[in-house]
C-alpha cells in the first residue's frame, strides 16, 4: 500500500520538532529565580483586670471589723513587643449606698495582704527571675489608697496570659450603718517593668 506524501511530511515534522525540543532542553543553561514569600505579625494590646468580688457581710458592731477576701487579677500581653510590663492596683473609697445616710469607708482601710506568684494560662512560661513575678518592692501589707505594683515582667518575658491571687482585707469602722459599701478598682498595665 502506498502512503500519501503528505502523511510522511507531517510525521517527519513531528519527529523533527520533538528532536529539536529534546536537543534544546539538553543544552539550555539553568536559570535561577529569587522569589520571596512574607507575612507580618500585627501586635495586639496589653490588658489587665480584676474580677468583681464580694467580701461578704459583716454584722453591725461598735468596733472596727475586718473582712478578708481574695481578688483574682488577670493580665495579658498580646502586644508582640517584647517590652515587658507591670500592673498596678488602686482602690477608690468604698461609697455607701443604702437608706440610712452612711458615710464612705476610706480606701486607706483597704489593704493588700498577699500577692501570689502568677500562674500561666497561655503563652510564655513564668520565670522566677524574669517574670511575670511579684515585684521585690512589694512588701504587704500595703494600703490600696495609692497605686501598688503587684506583678511585673522584664523585657522579653510575660508574653502570654496570667492570673494572680491577691489577698485583701477591708476594715469596716465601728458604727458603720447598714447598707452596701463599694469601691472601684483601677487596674493599670503599662509597658516596661
Backbone as JSON, one array per atom type, in Angstrom:
{
  "sequence": "XXXXXXXXXXXXXXXXXXXXXXXXXXXXXXXXXXXXXXXXXXXXXXXXXXXXXXXXXXXXXXXXXXXXXXXXXXXXXXXXXXXXXXXXXXXXXXXXXXXXXXXXXXXXXXXXXXXXXXXXXXXXXXXXXXXXXXXXXXXXXXXXXXXXXXXXXXXXXXXXXXXXXXXXXXXXXXXXXXXXXXXXXXXXXXXXX",
  "N": [[0.83, -1.16, 0.0], [0.45, 2.19, -0.76], [1.52, 5.08, 0.7], [0.27, 8.38, 1.18], [2.22, 11.27, 0.33], [1.91, 13.52, 1.84], [1.29, 12.64, 4.38], [3.72, 11.52, 5.18], [5.39, 13.75, 5.36], [4.22, 15.17, 7.46], [4.65, 13.42, 9.58], [7.4, 13.47, 9.63], [7.9, 16.13, 10.29], [6.82, 16.24, 12.86], [8.41, 14.43, 14.28], [10.89, 15.61, 13.84], [10.5, 18.08, 15.12], [10.16, 17.19, 17.74], [12.69, 16.11, 18.24], [14.22, 18.4, 18.02], [13.28, 19.81, 20.2], [14.06, 18.17, 22.35], [16.85, 18.28, 22.03], [17.2, 21.01, 22.4], [16.46, 21.33, 25.1], [18.41, 19.86, 26.36], [20.71, 21.39, 26.08], [20.18, 23.84, 27.16], [20.96, 26.43, 29.49], [20.7, 26.41, 33.09], [18.32, 28.4, 34.81], [18.08, 30.51, 37.58], [15.71, 31.77, 39.84], [15.07, 34.31, 42.17], [12.79, 34.33, 44.56], [10.34, 35.48, 46.91], [8.43, 34.91, 49.9], [6.28, 36.36, 52.21], [5.04, 37.37, 55.44], [3.29, 39.14, 58.02], [3.32, 40.05, 61.48], [0.87, 41.35, 63.44], [0.74, 43.41, 66.1], [-1.07, 43.21, 69.2], [-2.81, 44.14, 72.09], [-2.14, 45.08, 75.53], [-3.72, 43.9, 78.43], [-5.38, 44.18, 81.57], [-7.19, 43.17, 84.42], [-9.43, 42.97, 87.26], [-11.53, 40.59, 88.56], [-14.95, 41.16, 89.47], [-15.76, 41.23, 92.93], [-16.99, 40.02, 96.06], [-16.73, 40.72, 99.39], [-18.19, 39.82, 101.45], [-20.66, 39.97, 104.06], [-20.57, 41.91, 107.1], [-21.43, 41.84, 110.57], [-23.32, 44.39, 112.21], [-21.49, 46.53, 114.35], [-20.01, 48.03, 117.27], [-17.38, 48.22, 117.16], [-14.37, 48.28, 115.17], [-14.36, 46.16, 112.34], [-12.78, 43.55, 110.65], [-12.74, 42.32, 107.33], [-11.77, 39.81, 105.27], [-10.63, 38.77, 102.01], [-10.36, 37.52, 98.61], [-8.92, 38.62, 95.65], [-8.92, 38.22, 92.13], [-6.6, 38.67, 89.76], [-6.24, 39.24, 86.31], [-3.95, 39.2, 83.66], [-2.76, 40.09, 80.46], [-0.46, 39.98, 77.83], [-0.48, 40.73, 74.68], [0.83, 42.26, 72.93], [3.06, 41.88, 71.36], [5.59, 43.01, 71.51], [7.85, 42.57, 73.14], [8.51, 44.23, 75.26], [8.1, 43.96, 77.99], [6.29, 44.45, 81.11], [4.15, 45.97, 83.65], [1.78, 45.76, 86.36], [-0.45, 47.77, 88.14], [-2.48, 48.38, 91.02], [-5.16, 50.22, 92.31], [-7.39, 51.34, 94.76], [-10.56, 52.91, 95.07], [-12.4, 55.03, 97.4], [-14.79, 53.35, 99.52], [-17.84, 53.64, 98.56], [-20.98, 54.53, 99.98], [-24.16, 52.96, 99.75], [-27.52, 52.97, 100.4], [-30.25, 53.28, 102.73], [-29.84, 54.81, 105.01], [-28.14, 56.97, 105.29], [-25.31, 56.59, 105.4], [-21.69, 56.88, 105.66], [-18.88, 57.0, 103.43], [-16.39, 54.41, 103.38], [-13.02, 54.92, 103.94], [-10.45, 54.47, 101.44], [-8.02, 53.92, 102.55], [-8.48, 52.08, 104.47], [-8.4, 49.69, 103.24], [-6.46, 46.98, 102.53], [-3.72, 45.39, 100.86], [-2.82, 42.21, 101.42], [-1.5, 39.85, 100.64], [0.32, 38.71, 97.78], [0.22, 36.45, 95.36], [2.4, 34.2, 93.52], [2.35, 34.59, 89.98], [0.31, 32.67, 87.7], [0.59, 30.81, 84.75], [-1.63, 30.95, 82.07], [-1.82, 30.86, 79.3], [0.58, 30.99, 76.61], [3.91, 32.32, 76.99], [6.06, 30.81, 79.41], [6.36, 31.11, 83.03], [8.99, 32.81, 84.61], [10.99, 32.67, 87.4], [13.02, 34.5, 87.85], [12.77, 36.45, 85.83], [10.08, 36.91, 85.29], [6.55, 36.69, 84.46], [6.29, 38.09, 87.71], [6.11, 38.64, 91.29], [6.81, 41.87, 92.29], [9.92, 42.82, 93.81], [9.78, 45.06, 95.33], [7.33, 45.12, 96.52], [5.92, 44.84, 99.57], [3.8, 43.44, 101.43], [1.72, 43.96, 104.39], [0.06, 46.48, 102.44], [-1.6, 49.55, 102.03], [-4.27, 50.2, 99.73], [-4.7, 52.74, 98.86], [-3.07, 54.11, 97.23], [-1.49, 53.65, 94.02], [-0.37, 50.34, 93.67], [2.25, 48.31, 92.65], [1.74, 45.1, 91.59], [2.46, 42.93, 90.04], [4.95, 42.03, 87.65], [6.77, 41.89, 84.51], [9.87, 41.35, 83.08], [11.7, 42.78, 80.27], [11.25, 40.97, 77.27], [9.9, 38.93, 78.43], [6.86, 37.48, 79.84], [5.01, 37.2, 77.79], [2.08, 36.42, 77.29], [-0.89, 35.02, 78.83], [-1.96, 35.46, 82.16], [-2.79, 34.7, 85.59], [-3.31, 35.99, 88.89], [-3.51, 35.69, 92.36], [-4.73, 37.85, 94.83], [-4.59, 38.63, 98.14], [-6.73, 40.38, 100.28], [-7.83, 42.84, 102.73], [-10.5, 44.49, 104.26], [-11.15, 46.99, 106.58], [-13.91, 47.61, 108.34], [-15.27, 50.41, 109.73], [-16.22, 50.83, 113.19], [-19.66, 51.19, 114.13], [-20.54, 51.69, 111.54], [-23.17, 52.29, 109.3], [-26.04, 50.31, 108.3], [-26.02, 48.95, 105.04], [-24.67, 48.96, 101.68], [-21.27, 48.95, 100.7], [-19.1, 50.08, 98.32], [-16.22, 49.82, 96.33], [-14.35, 51.14, 93.6], [-12.0, 49.65, 91.58], [-8.93, 50.54, 90.13], [-7.15, 49.23, 87.65], [-4.12, 49.0, 86.13], [-2.14, 48.36, 83.31], [1.11, 48.63, 82.13], [3.68, 49.28, 79.7], [7.01, 48.02, 80.02], [8.82, 47.12, 82.92]],
  "CA": [[0.0, 0.0, 0.0], [1.24, 3.4, -0.92], [1.04, 6.15, 1.59], [0.4, 9.7, 0.57], [3.38, 12.05, 0.74], [1.53, 14.48, 2.88], [1.37, 11.95, 5.66], [5.12, 11.39, 5.55], [5.93, 15.05, 5.75], [3.71, 15.5, 8.79], [5.38, 12.58, 10.52], [8.77, 13.95, 9.71], [7.9, 17.4, 11.04], [6.57, 15.97, 14.27], [9.62, 13.81, 14.82], [11.94, 16.63, 13.81], [10.2, 19.05, 16.18], [10.41, 16.54, 19.03], [14.13, 16.03, 18.4], [14.73, 19.75, 18.27], [12.91, 20.16, 21.57], [14.94, 17.41, 23.24], [18.19, 18.84, 21.9], [17.16, 22.34, 23.0], [16.43, 21.19, 26.54], [19.68, 19.33, 26.82], [21.78, 22.38, 26.05], [19.78, 25.12, 27.77], [21.55, 26.66, 30.81], [19.66, 26.5, 34.11], [18.07, 29.77, 35.27], [17.61, 30.58, 38.96], [14.93, 32.95, 40.17], [14.99, 34.58, 43.6], [11.42, 34.72, 44.89], [10.13, 35.53, 48.36], [7.09, 34.83, 50.48], [6.38, 37.01, 53.51], [3.84, 37.65, 56.21], [3.61, 40.07, 59.1], [2.61, 39.86, 62.75], [0.29, 42.61, 63.89], [0.66, 43.41, 67.56], [-2.35, 43.49, 69.83], [-2.8, 45.04, 73.24], [-1.96, 44.56, 76.88], [-4.92, 44.12, 79.22], [-5.36, 43.69, 82.94], [-8.45, 43.44, 85.12], [-9.73, 42.17, 88.44], [-12.93, 40.18, 88.53], [-15.78, 41.67, 90.56], [-15.63, 40.38, 94.11], [-17.78, 40.37, 97.24], [-16.0, 40.29, 100.58], [-19.12, 39.22, 102.4], [-21.24, 40.9, 105.03], [-20.12, 41.93, 108.49], [-22.53, 42.27, 111.44], [-23.18, 45.72, 112.82], [-20.67, 46.46, 115.56], [-19.46, 49.29, 117.77], [-15.93, 48.1, 117.0], [-13.9, 48.02, 113.8], [-14.45, 44.74, 111.96], [-12.0, 43.25, 109.45], [-13.29, 41.3, 106.44], [-10.73, 39.46, 104.3], [-11.1, 38.11, 100.8], [-9.4, 37.22, 97.55], [-9.15, 39.22, 94.33], [-8.22, 37.48, 91.07], [-6.11, 39.55, 88.71], [-5.9, 38.63, 85.01], [-3.09, 40.06, 82.86], [-2.43, 39.5, 79.15], [0.36, 40.78, 76.93], [-0.56, 40.29, 73.28], [1.34, 43.4, 72.16], [4.09, 41.42, 70.42], [6.69, 43.98, 71.51], [8.99, 42.18, 73.98], [8.87, 45.36, 76.12], [7.86, 43.73, 79.4], [5.13, 45.21, 81.58], [3.82, 45.88, 85.07], [0.39, 46.01, 86.68], [-0.7, 48.42, 89.42], [-3.87, 48.34, 91.51], [-5.54, 51.32, 93.18], [-8.8, 51.26, 95.17], [-11.24, 54.14, 95.47], [-13.14, 54.92, 98.66], [-15.94, 52.46, 99.48], [-19.01, 54.51, 98.6], [-22.16, 53.97, 100.66], [-25.49, 53.01, 99.13], [-28.49, 52.46, 101.35], [-31.32, 54.2, 103.14], [-29.62, 55.36, 106.35], [-27.18, 58.09, 105.29], [-23.97, 56.17, 105.82], [-20.51, 57.54, 105.11], [-17.94, 56.13, 102.71], [-15.24, 53.86, 104.1], [-11.86, 55.38, 103.18], [-9.63, 53.43, 100.79], [-6.87, 53.6, 103.41], [-8.88, 50.93, 105.29], [-8.35, 48.51, 102.37], [-5.05, 46.62, 102.4], [-3.24, 44.22, 100.12], [-2.12, 41.39, 102.41], [-0.64, 38.87, 99.97], [0.34, 38.67, 96.32], [0.73, 35.13, 95.0], [3.13, 34.11, 92.25], [1.43, 34.45, 88.84], [0.14, 31.36, 87.07], [0.43, 30.92, 83.3], [-2.83, 30.39, 81.46], [-1.44, 30.6, 77.91], [1.74, 31.75, 76.17], [5.24, 32.1, 77.55], [6.1, 30.34, 80.78], [6.74, 32.02, 84.12], [10.38, 32.71, 85.04], [11.12, 33.25, 88.73], [13.95, 35.63, 87.82], [12.4, 37.47, 84.85], [8.65, 37.19, 85.37], [5.87, 37.55, 85.42], [6.65, 37.8, 89.09], [5.77, 39.66, 92.28], [7.97, 42.77, 92.39], [10.63, 42.79, 95.1], [9.43, 46.28, 96.08], [6.03, 44.94, 97.17], [6.05, 44.22, 100.88], [2.49, 43.55, 102.11], [0.5, 44.62, 103.91], [0.11, 47.86, 101.96], [-2.93, 50.07, 101.73], [-4.51, 50.39, 98.3], [-5.08, 54.14, 98.61], [-2.11, 54.56, 96.23], [-1.24, 52.53, 93.11], [0.64, 49.37, 94.11], [2.66, 47.37, 91.61], [1.53, 43.76, 92.15], [3.09, 41.91, 89.18], [5.75, 42.62, 86.57], [7.54, 41.0, 83.64], [11.0, 42.05, 82.48], [11.73, 42.78, 78.82], [11.41, 39.65, 76.68], [9.15, 37.94, 79.22], [5.46, 37.81, 80.09], [4.24, 37.21, 76.54], [1.02, 35.43, 77.45], [-2.0, 35.33, 79.74], [-1.61, 35.01, 83.5], [-3.66, 35.08, 86.69], [-2.62, 36.17, 90.16], [-4.41, 35.86, 93.5], [-4.35, 38.93, 95.74], [-5.32, 38.61, 99.39], [-7.04, 41.73, 100.73], [-8.64, 43.0, 103.93], [-11.17, 45.78, 104.48], [-11.54, 47.25, 107.96], [-15.16, 48.36, 108.39], [-15.25, 51.15, 111.0], [-17.3, 50.62, 114.13], [-20.86, 52.01, 113.96], [-20.92, 51.92, 110.14], [-24.6, 51.99, 109.2], [-26.45, 49.25, 107.4], [-26.01, 49.29, 103.63], [-23.62, 48.36, 100.86], [-20.11, 49.82, 100.5], [-18.48, 49.58, 97.09], [-15.04, 50.52, 95.82], [-13.96, 50.9, 92.21], [-10.56, 49.39, 91.45], [-8.28, 50.96, 88.89], [-6.09, 48.26, 87.34], [-3.39, 49.57, 85.0], [-0.98, 47.61, 82.8], [1.97, 49.54, 81.38], [4.88, 48.68, 79.12], [8.26, 48.08, 80.78], [8.63, 46.93, 84.36]],
  "C": [[0.88, 1.24, 0.0], [0.64, 4.48, -0.01], [1.19, 7.49, 0.91], [1.6, 10.44, 1.15], [3.06, 13.0, 1.88], [1.66, 13.85, 4.26], [2.81, 11.81, 6.11], [5.71, 12.72, 6.02], [5.46, 15.44, 7.14], [4.46, 14.7, 9.83], [6.79, 13.08, 10.7], [8.84, 15.26, 10.5], [7.69, 17.17, 12.53], [7.81, 15.37, 14.91], [10.74, 14.83, 14.87], [11.73, 17.66, 14.91], [10.49, 18.46, 17.54], [11.9, 16.44, 19.28], [14.73, 17.39, 18.7], [14.44, 20.18, 19.7], [13.81, 19.44, 22.57], [16.33, 17.98, 23.21], [18.25, 20.2, 22.57], [17.16, 22.26, 24.52], [17.76, 20.71, 27.08], [20.76, 20.38, 26.91], [21.41, 23.71, 26.72], [20.43, 25.24, 29.16], [20.43, 26.8, 31.85], [19.55, 27.96, 34.58], [17.53, 29.72, 36.69], [16.86, 31.88, 39.17], [14.92, 33.11, 41.68], [13.59, 35.13, 43.87], [11.26, 34.69, 46.4], [8.66, 35.35, 48.7], [7.21, 35.48, 51.86], [5.01, 37.12, 54.16], [4.22, 38.66, 57.27], [2.79, 39.71, 60.33], [2.14, 41.24, 63.19], [0.08, 42.53, 65.4], [-0.73, 43.76, 68.05], [-2.18, 44.45, 70.99], [-2.39, 44.3, 74.51], [-3.25, 44.86, 77.63], [-4.71, 43.56, 80.62], [-6.68, 44.07, 83.6], [-8.53, 42.56, 86.36], [-11.21, 41.86, 88.39], [-13.68, 40.81, 89.71], [-15.74, 40.69, 91.73], [-16.52, 40.91, 95.24], [-17.04, 39.83, 98.46], [-16.91, 39.61, 101.59], [-19.54, 40.23, 103.46], [-20.54, 40.8, 106.38], [-21.31, 42.36, 109.35], [-22.27, 43.68, 111.96], [-22.41, 45.57, 114.13], [-20.25, 47.86, 115.98], [-17.94, 49.32, 117.62], [-15.59, 47.91, 115.53], [-13.94, 46.52, 113.55], [-13.69, 44.52, 110.66], [-12.69, 42.14, 108.65], [-12.24, 41.05, 105.35], [-11.35, 38.75, 103.11], [-9.98, 37.95, 99.79], [-9.84, 37.91, 96.27], [-8.35, 38.41, 93.32], [-7.9, 38.44, 89.94], [-5.83, 38.72, 87.45], [-5.07, 39.64, 84.22], [-2.74, 39.34, 81.57], [-1.57, 40.48, 78.37], [0.32, 40.15, 75.55], [-0.03, 41.4, 72.37], [2.36, 42.98, 71.12], [5.32, 42.31, 70.41], [7.93, 43.57, 72.28], [9.38, 43.25, 75.0], [8.83, 45.03, 77.6], [6.72, 44.62, 79.86], [5.03, 45.13, 83.1], [2.36, 46.23, 85.25], [0.32, 46.66, 88.06], [-2.19, 48.35, 89.73], [-4.07, 49.5, 92.48], [-7.02, 51.18, 93.5], [-9.32, 52.65, 95.47], [-11.89, 53.94, 96.83], [-14.34, 54.0, 98.46], [-17.2, 53.31, 99.68], [-20.2, 53.79, 99.22], [-23.37, 54.04, 99.75], [-26.44, 52.3, 100.09], [-29.43, 53.56, 101.77], [-31.02, 54.97, 104.42], [-28.54, 56.44, 106.42], [-25.8, 57.74, 105.78], [-22.87, 56.95, 105.12], [-19.63, 56.52, 104.4], [-16.86, 55.62, 103.65], [-14.0, 54.28, 103.31], [-11.03, 54.22, 102.62], [-8.39, 53.08, 101.6], [-7.19, 52.45, 104.37], [-8.79, 49.62, 104.51], [-6.89, 48.17, 102.11], [-4.86, 45.39, 101.52], [-2.38, 43.43, 101.1], [-1.14, 40.41, 101.79], [-0.76, 39.03, 98.47], [1.0, 37.35, 95.93], [1.55, 35.2, 93.71], [2.13, 33.93, 91.12], [1.43, 33.02, 88.3], [-0.13, 31.57, 85.59], [-0.87, 30.24, 82.88], [-2.56, 30.02, 80.01], [-0.19, 31.43, 77.59], [3.02, 31.35, 76.87], [5.17, 31.7, 79.02], [6.55, 31.4, 81.77], [8.2, 31.75, 84.49], [10.49, 33.39, 86.4], [12.01, 34.5, 88.72], [13.45, 36.78, 86.95], [10.92, 37.82, 84.82], [7.84, 36.43, 84.34], [6.14, 37.09, 86.84], [6.13, 38.92, 89.99], [7.0, 40.57, 92.41], [8.61, 42.71, 93.78], [10.3, 44.0, 95.95], [8.09, 46.16, 96.81], [6.21, 44.18, 98.47], [4.73, 44.38, 101.63], [2.66, 43.45, 103.62], [0.77, 46.07, 103.49], [-1.3, 48.32, 101.66], [-3.05, 50.31, 100.23], [-5.06, 51.78, 98.0], [-4.08, 54.83, 97.68], [-1.87, 53.38, 95.28], [-0.1, 51.64, 93.62], [0.95, 48.42, 92.97], [2.59, 45.96, 92.19], [2.16, 42.65, 91.31], [3.84, 42.64, 88.07], [6.42, 41.53, 85.76], [8.65, 41.84, 83.01], [10.93, 41.95, 80.96], [12.01, 41.37, 78.29], [10.63, 38.56, 77.39], [7.7, 38.4, 79.4], [4.6, 37.88, 78.85], [3.18, 36.12, 76.61], [-0.08, 35.95, 78.34], [-1.72, 34.69, 81.09], [-2.71, 35.42, 84.49], [-2.81, 35.19, 87.96], [-3.67, 36.39, 91.25], [-3.85, 36.93, 94.44], [-5.21, 38.84, 96.98], [-5.5, 40.02, 99.91], [-7.85, 41.71, 102.02], [-9.22, 44.41, 103.96], [-11.53, 45.88, 105.95], [-12.77, 48.17, 107.91], [-15.2, 49.07, 109.74], [-16.45, 50.8, 111.89], [-18.42, 51.62, 113.9], [-21.14, 52.41, 112.52], [-22.37, 51.47, 109.96], [-24.88, 50.91, 108.17], [-26.5, 49.76, 105.96], [-24.88, 48.58, 102.92], [-22.52, 49.39, 100.62], [-19.31, 49.25, 99.33], [-17.32, 50.46, 96.67], [-14.85, 50.18, 94.35], [-12.45, 50.74, 92.17], [-10.06, 49.9, 90.11], [-7.08, 50.04, 88.69], [-5.41, 48.74, 86.05], [-2.23, 48.67, 84.62], [-0.19, 48.56, 81.89], [3.17, 48.79, 80.83], [6.08, 48.96, 80.0], [8.02, 47.96, 82.27], [9.18, 48.1, 85.13]]
}
